[in-house]
Structures are given as structure tokens and as C-alpha cells.
Amino acid sequence: MEFIKCSYCGFTQKLVDSQQYVERLRGEVRKWLADIQLSSNVLGVASSVDPIARHNLFVNFVKPKIIPIYSSFKSQISFLMSNSLIYLPFWNLPRLSVEETPKGAFEKIEQIESVKDLVVVEDDQKFFNDVMLTIKLYAYMIDALYNIRQKNEVEFIINNFKTMNEFYDTYGKREEKKAEFYRLSASLKAYESSKELMVNRPREASMKARESLDLMNRARAESRNPQMAYMIPSIEKDLKNIEVVRNLAEISSIYFDSGDIKGDFLIKMEKIFRFSEALRDWMKADVSIYKEITSSMKDIVASKMGKGQVLSVPGDGDVIVPMWLIPTKYTFVTGSWFMKKGKEVNDVVLTSAVPASQPVTDIFLLSSGMGFFDRIKGKEETMSKGTLSNIVESARMTSLPSSVKVLPPLIPRSQANRVYENYIESVRSRTADKIRLGVGEIMGLVYLPGKIQGGGLHIPSLRESQIDISQYLDNLLEISL
């Protein structure tokens, strides 16, 4: 059985099916022409008919039929442009409320191009170019997204974006539509960077990523007008996605420059993203969180290779765990009657930067340990264990041991904030509002050594305030850096 594959979109069909499809498409074009009251004979002699007559045919019969088609595709391309255009092959694409394949758009292209001989005056040509550019962009963009979703070769995606860029010159729209052109050019460079990364050429991947960032920033600048402003939120997301590609390229470069060329780098990245994609779905987070995650991964790799430092607590361990450090201020009331007084205390809470069934270091005691009369007299100085202040005091910027496994921080700052806020509410509830916490501001990541014990992980510096990652430990060790 013979097959045929489109050199641009990668869509494959049996040869006999392709021939039948083309014949059916030609029949649909003839039917469409009949619907707009133009026979194939009229079109056949269009080039020899008086230009005024052709203009009248176009304006009175063709254009009214094309306008609703154009409006529909214009709306759909705007919708696509209001979403991210850049995705890594490891990610799950969100479902978009548009056609899953470009077939319908390519049919419209064939239909509308069949009347191009009727386009003779400048205004008609401008309208016709706008229509063709819009529908072709939609067709090739949908095809690119289809290839991304199907995790097809990145070359197919690159070809689609190259073709879309060429359309702006073909129809003379590059200057008029700079924001769109720069954005698609940036997307092309981002996918070219991904391709370089896949073939273990990190320097070239970094260069392409920098070019992509420059073009996307130009797109953002050109979008600051009322007609294009709708693209700005999605451009901001794509800027973060390009940063992810650049971070991965730089991680690969660090290994390369250190002489530690790991052939399993992409395999490791695929495992990390496969695990984190399920986590991202649970958090209902956008892929833009990966800018933060991959930036932290880059810091870890650089630190292990002696090319950077991270904030860490000294100590021996089997594995190093990242945690979010949150300085916490709280107040409580002690004493009774005329001896009642308020106290303010500064302490530290940490939340796990990896998935955990108990993600927060609980710093509060059920009892202060003081006698009844001392509590009546207001002698309580703190309601927290105060055992984590040693973490702030001992943490230093330093390199991490190259031989120790480091868990990648997959919980972003935004999720850590939510975990902390939930913790605040639980403390208020269980202490009947005796303890009131202010909203802490995350200082950053701190790395703590831990020891594997009985299927779980014990972190000595946390003392009694342990977190629990035992449920995820095996999977986390598999993707450790």
C-alpha cells in the first residue's frame, strides 16, 4: 500500500484516499462556485474580460460570500493568537475550541483561490490578501498545533512556522502586521532551539533561544496598541516558555562544558516533565510555571558542577531536599484579667518544594509547657517550637556535593503560598484564634540534607517539625539531579 505525506504539515494518507479526497475537493469547489452564481466558464474567461466587469463580478457576487468566511477565520486566528504558541514536546497541550485538523481551512483556501482572476483593483486585492493570509495562517497554525499534540517530529512544526512567516511577504503584510510577524518568527526560533537541544547542540540551542526572546519582546512592544493588545497576556506566557527552552539549553551546556556529557539528559528531562505534568494538572497551573522550575534546576546543576551556589544547610545525607523558606511573624495573647498581654514572635516556616502528603513544618506546640499559674500571669514568651531558627542562622550560599542526589523543586512559589495560607487557617482554627499569623513572604529556596529511613526521609535540621514525602520518594529519587 502506498502512502503520501505533506512536506509541510506531515499529514499522511493512503494514496488512493488522497486521490479520492482531491477529486471530492474539486467537486466541492465547483459546487461552491455554483452557489455564488459563477460558472466555471465565467472563471475560465475571467482573464480576458474587461477589468471593470471582473471587479463588478467580484464585488457583487463573490465578496459577499467570502466576508462571513473571512470573519469566521479572523475570529478563530485571534483566538489562537490569544493562547500560547510555544510548547515543549514533553508537555500536554490544552484543548482548544477549534478544529483539531486543518482540513476545513485548506478546503476554503482552494475555494477562494479559484476566484483570484476576478481580483483586479487595489481595494479588492487588499481584501483578498487579508483573507488569504488569515485563512492560511489558521490552517498552518492548526497543523502545527496538531503536530505538537501528536508529538510528531519538531521538523514538521518548524516547517509550518517557516511557511507562516513567508506568507507575510507573499501578501505584503509584514510591516502592517509587525506584532503577528515577530511573534511567529519568535515561535519559529523557539522550535529551532528545541530541535538543536534534541540533537545535543546546547550552544546553538541557547543562541536560537536568545534570538527567540528578542523577537518575542519586539512582538510585545508592537502589541501595545488597541488592535493587538489582546495578544499581550499570551505573549507574556510564551516569553516564559522560551525561557524554559533557554534554561534547558543552559543546563545541557553546563554538563557539556564540564566534560560530563550525559547522553541521558533528555531522557531525564522527559521523566521530570512526565512526573511534573501530572502534578501541574493537579495544581491547575499553566505551563509558565516551568520557567521558575527549570531556573531552579539550572542553579542545582551549576552548583553541583562547581559553577554556582545555592542557599543550603550543612550536613550529611543521602539526598538533598529543596524547601521554601518563609519568615513568619505571629501574635498571641497570654495571661488573664489585668495580667493579659499580647506577644509578637518571629519564627520560620518551611514548605516542601516537592510533592508531600505533609508539606509544612508545623512549628506550633499544643501546649507551651508552662504551668497554669505562669500562663495566668502572662509569662509565655512563644507558642512555637522555635527549632527552625537554626536553619536561617546556619544556611549559607555554597556549592552542592556532586555525588549526592538533589530533588528538583517541582512545587512553584505560587503553590507554596497557597499551602502556607492553608496552614495559617488551620493554626487559627485549632488554637481558637489565640494565635494570629501575618501573611509571610517567601524568602526563597533552601536546600536541606536528609537521610532515607524506612521508606521515608528524615531531615535532621527540621527536628520535630518533619515533612512527609514518603508517598512520592521513589519517583522523586528517579528524577533527582
Kinemage of the C-alpha trace (Angstrom):
@kinemage 1
@onewidth
@group {chain A} dominant
@subgroup {mainchain}
@vectorlist {calphas} color= white
{ca met a 1} P 0.000 0.000 0.000
{ca glu a 2} L 1.438 3.427 -1.000
{ca phe a 3} L 1.242 6.472 1.214
{ca ile a 4} L 1.631 10.195 0.630
{ca lys a 5} L 2.832 12.723 3.244
{ca cys a 6} L 2.507 16.522 3.091
{ca ser a 7} L 6.013 18.005 3.165
{ca tyr a 8} L 4.794 20.848 5.399
{ca cys a 9} L 2.196 19.510 7.778
{ca gly a 10} L 3.254 15.863 7.935
{ca phe a 11} L -0.330 14.644 7.431
{ca thr a 12} L -0.193 11.105 5.978
{ca gln a 13} L -2.898 9.383 3.903
{ca lys a 14} L -3.167 6.297 1.754
{ca leu a 15} L -2.526 7.292 -1.867
{ca val a 16} L -5.919 6.091 -3.027
{ca asp a 17} L -7.592 8.082 -0.231
{ca ser a 18} L -5.639 11.201 -1.228
{ca gln a 19} L -6.761 10.913 -4.854
{ca gln a 20} L -10.367 10.461 -3.796
{ca tyr a 21} L -10.085 13.441 -1.456
{ca val a 22} L -8.696 15.719 -4.205
{ca glu a 23} L -11.486 14.689 -6.593
{ca arg a 24} L -14.085 15.350 -3.920
{ca leu a 25} L -12.490 18.704 -3.120
{ca arg a 26} L -12.634 19.744 -6.782
{ca gly a 27} L -16.301 18.823 -6.806
{ca glu a 28} L -16.905 20.943 -3.706
{ca val a 29} L -15.133 23.898 -5.319
{ca arg a 30} L -17.368 23.606 -8.407
{ca lys a 31} L -20.429 23.408 -6.154
{ca trp a 32} L -19.254 26.453 -4.173
{ca leu a 33} L -18.804 28.430 -7.396
{ca ala a 34} L -22.283 27.418 -8.488
{ca asp a 35} L -23.641 28.599 -5.134
{ca ile a 36} L -22.244 32.082 -5.720
{ca gln a 37} L -23.735 32.087 -9.249
{ca leu a 38} L -20.423 31.896 -11.119
{ca ser a 39} L -19.910 29.144 -13.658
{ca ser a 40} L -16.529 27.614 -14.448
{ca asn a 41} L -16.898 29.116 -17.934
{ca val a 42} L -17.049 32.619 -16.468
{ca leu a 43} L -13.911 31.955 -14.461
{ca gly a 44} L -12.218 30.417 -17.466
{ca val a 45} L -12.521 33.619 -19.460
{ca ala a 46} L -12.039 35.932 -16.480
{ca ser a 47} L -8.577 36.989 -17.558
{ca ser a 48} L -9.921 38.257 -20.897
{ca val a 49} L -12.999 40.030 -19.513
{ca asp a 50} L -12.969 43.793 -19.033
{ca pro a 51} L -11.416 44.644 -15.621
{ca ile a 52} L -14.497 46.665 -14.650
{ca ala a 53} L -16.717 43.672 -15.371
{ca arg a 54} L -14.453 41.428 -13.320
{ca his a 55} L -14.489 43.940 -10.473
{ca asn a 56} L -18.294 44.035 -10.562
{ca leu a 57} L -18.471 40.234 -10.522
{ca phe a 58} L -16.153 40.130 -7.516
{ca val a 59} L -17.890 42.904 -5.561
{ca asn a 60} L -21.471 41.847 -6.291
{ca phe a 61} L -21.247 38.057 -6.248
{ca val a 62} L -18.004 36.817 -4.689
{ca lys a 63} L -17.124 39.226 -1.885
{ca pro a 64} L -20.500 38.939 -0.080
{ca lys a 65} L -19.932 35.153 0.095
{ca ile a 66} L -16.330 35.482 1.268
{ca ile a 67} L -16.935 38.078 4.023
{ca pro a 68} L -18.635 35.701 6.520
{ca ile a 69} L -15.949 33.054 5.857
{ca tyr a 70} L -13.249 35.662 6.413
{ca ser a 71} L -14.898 36.919 9.610
{ca ser a 72} L -15.119 33.400 10.993
{ca phe a 73} L -11.449 32.609 10.347
{ca lys a 74} L -10.367 36.036 11.581
{ca ser a 75} L -12.122 35.331 14.863
{ca gln a 76} L -10.513 31.898 15.116
{ca ile a 77} L -6.996 33.130 14.367
{ca ser a 78} L -7.450 35.815 17.041
{ca phe a 79} L -8.447 33.071 19.460
{ca leu a 80} L -5.335 31.042 18.604
{ca met a 81} L -3.126 34.119 18.949
{ca ser a 82} L -4.610 34.737 22.417
{ca asn a 83} L -3.157 31.378 23.522
{ca ser a 84} L 0.429 30.208 23.864
{ca leu a 85} L 2.084 29.113 20.620
{ca ile a 86} L 5.226 27.606 22.159
{ca tyr a 87} L 5.210 24.208 23.846
{ca leu a 88} L 7.850 21.621 24.581
{ca pro a 89} L 7.208 18.087 23.316
{ca phe a 90} L 7.098 16.856 26.941
{ca trp a 91} L 4.047 18.990 27.742
{ca asn a 92} L 0.355 18.258 27.401
{ca leu a 93} L -1.393 20.764 25.142
{ca pro a 94} L -4.626 22.276 26.466
{ca arg a 95} L -7.728 21.515 24.436
{ca leu a 96} L -8.703 24.433 22.213
{ca ser a 97} L -12.238 25.043 20.983
{ca val a 98} L -11.199 24.946 17.330
{ca glu a 99} L -10.862 22.287 14.651
{ca glu a 100} L -8.325 19.609 15.528
{ca thr a 101} L -7.024 19.334 11.938
{ca pro a 102} L -6.552 21.990 9.221
{ca lys a 103} L -8.553 20.163 6.531
{ca gly a 104} L -11.509 22.587 6.555
{ca ala a 105} L -9.239 25.615 6.244
{ca phe a 106} L -7.304 24.123 3.319
{ca glu a 107} L -10.622 23.493 1.559
{ca lys a 108} L -11.570 27.166 1.956
{ca ile a 109} L -8.152 28.201 0.620
{ca glu a 110} L -8.725 26.112 -2.522
{ca gln a 111} L -12.194 27.563 -2.980
{ca ile a 112} L -11.242 31.218 -2.559
{ca glu a 113} L -8.057 30.991 -4.638
{ca ser a 114} L -10.190 29.760 -7.552
{ca val a 115} L -11.664 33.280 -7.934
{ca lys a 116} L -8.396 35.226 -7.804
{ca asp a 117} L -8.671 36.172 -11.513
{ca leu a 118} L -11.627 38.352 -10.597
{ca val a 119} L -9.458 40.438 -8.228
{ca val a 120} L -8.264 43.359 -10.371
{ca val a 121} L -8.453 46.623 -8.408
{ca glu a 122} L -6.275 47.655 -5.492
{ca asp a 123} L -9.003 47.586 -2.832
{ca asp a 124} L -10.123 44.126 -3.946
{ca gln a 125} L -6.530 42.902 -3.906
{ca lys a 126} L -6.009 44.223 -0.370
{ca phe a 127} L -9.152 42.492 0.833
{ca phe a 128} L -8.226 39.278 -0.987
{ca asn a 129} L -4.721 39.307 0.540
{ca asp a 130} L -6.151 39.804 4.026
{ca val a 131} L -8.494 36.867 3.504
{ca met a 132} L -5.837 34.540 2.128
{ca leu a 133} L -3.295 35.457 4.821
{ca thr a 134} L -5.837 34.894 7.604
{ca ile a 135} L -7.074 31.504 6.385
{ca lys a 136} L -3.596 30.238 5.521
{ca leu a 137} L -2.243 31.306 8.905
{ca tyr a 138} L -5.099 29.480 10.571
{ca ala a 139} L -4.570 26.316 8.513
{ca tyr a 140} L -0.841 26.092 9.164
{ca met a 141} L -1.155 27.108 12.810
{ca ile a 142} L -3.733 24.411 13.439
{ca asp a 143} L -1.487 21.931 11.656
{ca ala a 144} L 1.470 22.984 13.831
{ca leu a 145} L -0.589 22.537 16.998
{ca tyr a 146} L -1.825 19.167 15.717
{ca asn a 147} L 1.800 18.032 15.256
{ca ile a 148} L 2.706 19.290 18.722
{ca arg a 149} L -0.234 17.454 20.281
{ca gln a 150} L 0.651 14.245 18.420
{ca lys a 151} L 4.307 14.700 19.478
{ca asn a 152} L 5.413 14.414 15.851
{ca glu a 153} L 8.878 15.406 14.684
{ca val a 154} L 9.764 19.005 15.506
{ca glu a 155} L 10.784 19.483 11.846
{ca phe a 156} L 7.101 19.410 10.853
{ca ile a 157} L 6.353 22.167 13.386
{ca ile a 158} L 9.302 24.242 12.156
{ca asn a 159} L 8.132 23.930 8.520
{ca asn a 160} L 4.687 25.198 9.470
{ca phe a 161} L 6.078 28.290 11.205
{ca lys a 162} L 8.507 28.952 8.342
{ca thr a 163} L 5.622 28.851 5.888
{ca met a 164} L 3.522 31.187 8.043
{ca asn a 165} L 6.384 33.701 8.139
{ca glu a 166} L 6.699 33.611 4.362
{ca phe a 167} L 3.023 34.483 3.941
{ca tyr a 168} L 3.615 37.968 5.382
{ca asp a 169} L 5.973 38.719 2.478
{ca thr a 170} L 3.815 36.900 -0.081
{ca tyr a 171} L 0.824 39.096 0.763
{ca gly a 172} L 2.808 42.236 1.613
{ca lys a 173} L 1.722 42.355 5.264
{ca arg a 174} L 4.984 42.267 7.209
{ca glu a 175} L 5.057 45.995 8.001
{ca glu a 176} L 1.311 46.208 8.579
{ca lys a 177} L 1.219 43.236 10.970
{ca lys a 178} L 4.541 43.513 12.785
{ca ala a 179} L 3.258 42.146 16.102
{ca glu a 180} L 1.991 38.934 14.492
{ca phe a 181} L 5.069 38.563 12.291
{ca tyr a 182} L 7.541 38.992 15.166
{ca arg a 183} L 5.565 36.603 17.335
{ca leu a 184} L 5.514 33.841 14.717
{ca ser a 185} L 9.206 34.473 13.987
{ca ala a 186} L 9.937 34.118 17.715
{ca ser a 187} L 7.946 30.878 17.819
{ca leu a 188} L 9.931 29.556 14.854
{ca lys a 189} L 13.235 30.308 16.621
{ca ala a 190} L 11.961 28.654 19.810
{ca tyr a 191} L 11.168 25.424 17.958
{ca glu a 192} L 14.502 25.588 16.157
{ca ser a 193} L 16.118 25.918 19.595
{ca ser a 194} L 14.215 22.832 20.766
{ca lys a 195} L 15.457 20.935 17.731
{ca glu a 196} L 19.078 21.882 18.488
{ca leu a 197} L 18.559 20.747 22.057
{ca met a 198} L 17.220 17.374 20.886
{ca val a 199} L 20.369 16.727 18.821
{ca asn a 200} L 22.678 17.690 21.712
{ca arg a 201} L 23.839 21.067 20.389
{ca pro a 202} L 23.314 23.195 23.517
{ca arg a 203} L 25.258 26.275 22.362
{ca glu a 204} L 23.217 26.527 19.163
{ca ala a 205} L 20.045 25.926 21.202
{ca ser a 206} L 20.974 28.784 23.568
{ca met a 207} L 21.658 31.126 20.644
{ca lys a 208} L 18.311 30.337 18.994
{ca ala a 209} L 16.534 30.816 22.327
{ca arg a 210} L 18.115 34.269 22.762
{ca glu a 211} L 17.028 35.222 19.234
{ca ser a 212} L 13.525 33.984 20.063
{ca leu a 213} L 13.394 36.122 23.221
{ca asp a 214} L 14.489 39.200 21.273
{ca leu a 215} L 11.792 38.683 18.629
{ca met a 216} L 9.093 37.973 21.223
{ca asn a 217} L 9.987 41.168 23.072
{ca arg a 218} L 9.587 43.044 19.773
{ca ala a 219} L 6.169 41.406 19.377
{ca arg a 220} L 5.222 42.601 22.862
{ca ala a 221} L 6.324 46.146 22.035
{ca glu a 222} L 4.339 46.135 18.763
{ca ser a 223} L 1.254 44.794 20.576
{ca arg a 224} L 0.840 47.919 22.662
{ca asn a 225} L -1.983 49.251 20.527
{ca pro a 226} L -5.714 48.638 20.901
{ca gln a 227} L -5.943 46.240 17.931
{ca met a 228} L -3.115 43.941 19.080
{ca ala a 229} L -3.286 44.311 22.871
{ca tyr a 230} L -5.307 41.098 23.194
{ca met a 231} L -2.086 39.163 22.449
{ca ile a 232} L -0.057 40.601 25.348
{ca pro a 233} L -1.088 38.005 28.021
{ca ser a 234} L -0.268 35.098 25.699
{ca ile a 235} L 3.000 36.774 24.638
{ca glu a 236} L 3.967 37.009 28.317
{ca lys a 237} L 3.316 33.274 28.662
{ca asp a 238} L 5.354 32.499 25.561
{ca leu a 239} L 8.244 34.595 26.885
{ca lys a 240} L 8.289 32.340 29.948
{ca asn a 241} L 8.102 29.251 27.738
{ca ile a 242} L 11.089 30.454 25.716
{ca glu a 243} L 12.961 30.954 28.986
{ca val a 244} L 12.265 27.279 29.734
{ca val a 245} L 13.900 26.268 26.442
{ca arg a 246} L 16.863 28.531 27.202
{ca asn a 247} L 17.191 27.144 30.754
{ca leu a 248} L 17.248 23.586 29.416
{ca ala a 249} L 19.843 24.548 26.815
{ca glu a 250} L 21.998 26.147 29.510
{ca ile a 251} L 21.676 23.080 31.759
{ca ser a 252} L 22.851 20.968 28.836
{ca ser a 253} L 25.709 23.447 28.234
{ca ile a 254} L 26.854 23.188 31.858
{ca tyr a 255} L 27.131 19.411 31.522
{ca phe a 256} L 28.852 19.808 28.155
{ca asp a 257} L 31.384 22.397 29.344
{ca ser a 258} L 32.173 20.337 32.437
{ca gly a 259} L 33.071 17.337 30.312
{ca asp a 260} L 30.133 15.478 31.821
{ca ile a 261} L 28.205 14.939 28.600
{ca lys a 262} L 25.217 12.945 29.762
{ca gly a 263} L 23.554 11.049 26.973
{ca asp a 264} L 20.567 10.522 29.225
{ca phe a 265} L 19.974 14.282 29.738
{ca leu a 266} L 16.845 14.390 27.544
{ca ile a 267} L 15.605 11.114 28.988
{ca lys a 268} L 15.957 12.634 32.459
{ca met a 269} L 14.130 15.793 31.368
{ca glu a 270} L 11.338 13.723 29.852
{ca lys a 271} L 10.917 11.826 33.134
{ca ile a 272} L 10.887 15.055 35.122
{ca phe a 273} L 8.268 16.646 32.874
{ca arg a 274} L 6.140 13.498 32.770
{ca phe a 275} L 6.002 13.481 36.563
{ca ser a 276} L 5.517 17.242 36.862
{ca glu a 277} L 2.812 17.349 34.171
{ca ala a 278} L 0.593 15.172 36.362
{ca leu a 279} L 1.435 17.487 39.249
{ca arg a 280} L 0.690 20.567 37.142
{ca asp a 281} L -2.702 19.141 36.225
{ca trp a 282} L -3.478 18.624 39.914
{ca met a 283} L -2.409 22.209 40.707
{ca lys a 284} L -4.383 23.510 37.681
{ca ala a 285} L -1.307 25.533 36.779
{ca asp a 286} L -0.168 26.924 33.444
{ca val a 287} L 3.000 25.637 31.744
{ca ser a 288} L 4.585 29.012 32.512
{ca ile a 289} L 5.480 27.625 35.979
{ca tyr a 290} L 8.283 25.733 34.230
{ca lys a 291} L 10.303 28.934 33.848
{ca glu a 292} L 10.706 29.020 37.621
{ca ile a 293} L 11.204 25.252 37.929
{ca thr a 294} L 13.857 24.981 35.216
{ca ser a 295} L 15.651 28.062 36.555
{ca ser a 296} L 15.993 26.306 39.925
{ca met a 297} L 17.126 23.120 38.173
{ca lys a 298} L 19.803 25.138 36.365
{ca asp a 299} L 21.003 26.521 39.731
{ca ile a 300} L 21.250 22.979 41.116
{ca val a 301} L 23.243 21.646 38.156
{ca ala a 302} L 25.566 24.673 38.158
{ca ser a 303} L 26.102 24.256 41.894
{ca lys a 304} L 26.931 20.548 41.577
{ca met a 305} L 29.379 21.287 38.748
{ca gly a 306} L 31.145 23.997 40.753
{ca lys a 307} L 29.781 26.789 38.543
{ca gly a 308} L 27.337 28.305 41.018
{ca gln a 309} L 25.995 28.320 44.567
{ca val a 310} L 22.640 27.837 46.271
{ca leu a 311} L 21.375 28.534 49.793
{ca ser a 312} L 21.840 25.304 51.724
{ca val a 313} L 22.124 23.938 55.251
{ca pro a 314} L 25.315 21.986 56.004
{ca gly a 315} L 25.160 18.336 56.958
{ca asp a 316} L 25.476 14.782 55.691
{ca gly a 317} L 22.680 12.985 53.924
{ca asp a 318} L 21.608 10.556 51.209
{ca val a 319} L 19.564 13.143 49.356
{ca ile a 320} L 19.115 16.930 49.377
{ca val a 321} L 15.584 18.330 49.550
{ca pro a 322} L 14.513 21.821 48.389
{ca met a 323} L 12.136 23.760 50.648
{ca trp a 324} L 10.570 27.200 50.536
{ca leu a 325} L 11.784 29.401 53.390
{ca ile a 326} L 9.074 31.651 54.857
{ca pro a 327} L 9.929 34.050 57.711
{ca thr a 328} L 6.782 34.158 59.821
{ca lys a 329} L 5.563 36.749 62.324
{ca tyr a 330} L 2.704 35.912 64.655
{ca thr a 331} L 0.984 37.365 67.721
{ca phe a 332} L -0.760 35.692 70.636
{ca val a 333} L -2.401 36.696 73.886
{ca thr a 334} L -1.183 35.363 77.223
{ca gly a 335} L -2.295 35.977 80.798
{ca ser a 336} L -5.731 36.630 82.253
{ca trp a 337} L -7.644 39.598 83.528
{ca phe a 338} L -5.382 42.575 84.393
{ca met a 339} L -2.270 40.487 83.554
{ca lys a 340} L -3.386 39.853 79.959
{ca lys a 341} L -0.836 40.970 77.372
{ca gly a 342} L -0.027 40.482 73.700
{ca lys a 343} L 3.210 38.999 72.400
{ca glu a 344} L 4.832 39.184 68.965
{ca val a 345} L 7.210 36.465 67.797
{ca asn a 346} L 9.345 35.969 64.708
{ca asp a 347} L 9.889 32.402 63.559
{ca val a 348} L 10.333 30.384 60.356
{ca val a 349} L 8.016 28.040 58.454
{ca leu a 350} L 9.189 25.850 55.599
{ca thr a 351} L 7.008 24.271 52.930
{ca ser a 352} L 8.156 21.429 50.739
{ca ala a 353} L 9.203 22.274 47.169
{ca val a 354} L 8.496 18.665 46.173
{ca pro a 355} L 5.144 16.877 46.473
{ca ala a 356} L 4.421 15.792 50.048
{ca ser a 357} L 1.486 14.420 51.984
{ca gln a 358} L 2.584 16.632 54.906
{ca pro a 359} L 4.228 19.598 53.157
{ca val a 360} L 4.564 22.097 56.048
{ca thr a 361} L 6.899 22.208 59.045
{ca asp a 362} L 4.390 22.613 61.887
{ca ile a 363} L 6.140 24.930 64.356
{ca phe a 364} L 3.374 25.267 66.957
{ca leu a 365} L 3.030 23.364 70.216
{ca leu a 366} L -0.285 22.163 71.578
{ca ser a 367} L 0.961 23.369 74.947
{ca ser a 368} L 3.595 25.914 75.857
{ca gly a 369} L 4.914 23.573 78.559
{ca met a 370} L 4.368 26.217 81.252
{ca gly a 371} L 2.332 25.744 84.428
{ca phe a 372} L -1.195 27.054 84.864
{ca phe a 373} L -0.254 29.968 87.114
{ca asp a 374} L 2.590 31.045 84.831
{ca arg a 375} L 0.134 31.174 81.938
{ca ile a 376} L -2.299 33.173 84.071
{ca lys a 377} L 0.485 35.643 84.860
{ca gly a 378} L 1.338 36.001 81.167
{ca lys a 379} L 4.827 34.527 81.301
{ca glu a 380} L 4.551 32.715 77.956
{ca glu a 381} L 7.109 34.112 75.533
{ca thr a 382} L 6.352 31.949 72.500
{ca met a 383} L 3.799 29.493 71.159
{ca ser a 384} L 6.108 27.968 68.554
{ca lys a 385} L 8.829 25.370 68.930
{ca gly a 386} L 11.447 27.798 67.704
{ca thr a 387} L 13.565 24.950 66.423
{ca leu a 388} L 13.797 26.219 62.840
{ca ser a 389} L 15.610 29.462 63.599
{ca asn a 390} L 18.794 27.399 63.296
{ca ile a 391} L 18.070 26.969 59.581
{ca val a 392} L 18.224 30.706 58.920
{ca glu a 393} L 21.331 31.023 61.069
{ca ser a 394} L 23.214 28.091 59.521
{ca ala a 395} L 22.146 28.374 55.864
{ca arg a 396} L 24.928 29.540 53.533
{ca met a 397} L 25.412 30.142 49.830
{ca thr a 398} L 27.535 27.190 48.767
{ca ser a 399} L 28.043 24.516 46.122
{ca leu a 400} L 26.230 21.213 46.476
{ca pro a 401} L 28.142 17.896 46.599
{ca ser a 402} L 28.317 16.383 43.118
{ca ser a 403} L 27.838 12.857 44.480
{ca val a 404} L 24.587 13.490 46.361
{ca lys a 405} L 21.160 13.269 44.727
{ca val a 406} L 19.207 16.524 44.712
{ca leu a 407} L 15.434 16.508 44.294
{ca pro a 408} L 14.234 19.041 41.699
{ca pro a 409} L 11.890 21.720 43.128
{ca leu a 410} L 8.616 20.992 41.307
{ca ile a 411} L 6.289 22.986 43.582
{ca pro a 412} L 6.369 26.628 42.394
{ca arg a 413} L 6.293 29.657 44.643
{ca ser a 414} L 2.601 30.320 43.895
{ca gln a 415} L 1.578 26.846 45.104
{ca ala a 416} L 3.814 27.155 48.179
{ca asn a 417} L 1.971 30.374 49.038
{ca arg a 418} L -1.365 28.548 48.876
{ca val a 419} L -0.040 25.754 51.101
{ca tyr a 420} L 1.195 28.326 53.625
{ca glu a 421} L -2.120 30.208 53.641
{ca asn a 422} L -3.980 26.945 54.303
{ca tyr a 423} L -1.583 26.267 57.173
{ca ile a 424} L -2.299 29.694 58.662
{ca glu a 425} L -6.027 28.974 58.601
{ca ser a 426} L -5.569 25.570 60.242
{ca val a 427} L -3.468 27.111 63.051
{ca arg a 428} L -6.090 29.787 63.689
{ca ser a 429} L -8.794 27.142 63.770
{ca arg a 430} L -7.107 24.680 66.132
{ca thr a 431} L -5.958 27.401 68.560
{ca ala a 432} L -9.365 29.095 68.581
{ca asp a 433} L -7.778 32.274 67.207
{ca lys a 434} L -5.342 32.532 70.114
{ca ile a 435} L -2.530 32.630 67.549
{ca arg a 436} L -2.753 35.113 64.709
{ca leu a 437} L -0.253 34.845 61.872
{ca gly a 438} L 0.575 37.518 59.370
{ca val a 439} L 0.951 36.536 55.730
{ca gly a 440} L 4.579 35.531 55.364
{ca glu a 441} L 6.603 36.436 52.288
{ca ile a 442} L 8.627 33.601 50.785
{ca met a 443} L 12.341 34.361 51.034
{ca gly a 444} L 13.377 31.702 48.511
{ca leu a 445} L 14.551 28.109 48.284
{ca val a 446} L 16.810 26.472 50.825
{ca tyr a 447} L 18.345 23.011 50.361
{ca leu a 448} L 18.409 20.594 53.307
{ca pro a 449} L 20.219 17.221 53.519
{ca gly a 450} L 18.098 14.261 54.535
{ca lys a 451} L 18.562 10.563 55.312
{ca ile a 452} L 16.441 7.771 53.877
{ca gln a 453} L 14.960 5.752 56.742
{ca gly a 454} L 12.366 3.000 56.489
{ca gly a 455} L 10.958 4.075 53.163
{ca gly a 456} L 10.747 7.713 54.204
{ca leu a 457} L 13.045 10.671 54.557
{ca his a 458} L 14.249 12.222 57.813
{ca ile a 459} L 15.709 15.750 57.666
{ca pro a 460} L 17.796 16.288 60.824
{ca ser a 461} L 17.704 20.103 60.711
{ca leu a 462} L 13.890 20.071 60.892
{ca arg a 463} L 13.998 18.289 64.255
{ca glu a 464} L 10.407 17.603 65.389
{ca ser a 465} L 8.868 19.558 62.503
{ca gln a 466} L 9.285 16.927 59.792
{ca ile a 467} L 7.586 16.884 56.404
{ca asp a 468} L 6.370 13.631 54.833
{ca ile a 469} L 7.346 12.814 51.220
{ca ser a 470} L 7.411 9.013 51.640
{ca gln a 471} L 4.486 8.574 49.229
{ca tyr a 472} L 6.487 10.180 46.396
{ca leu a 473} L 10.045 9.347 47.412
{ca asp a 474} L 10.745 6.562 44.884
{ca asn a 475} L 9.524 8.672 41.956
{ca leu a 476} L 11.457 11.703 43.180
{ca leu a 477} L 14.685 9.725 43.530
{ca glu a 478} L 14.267 8.517 39.940
{ca ile a 479} L 14.212 12.106 38.644
{ca ser a 480} L 16.818 13.512 41.048
{ca leu a 481} L 19.608 15.660 39.621
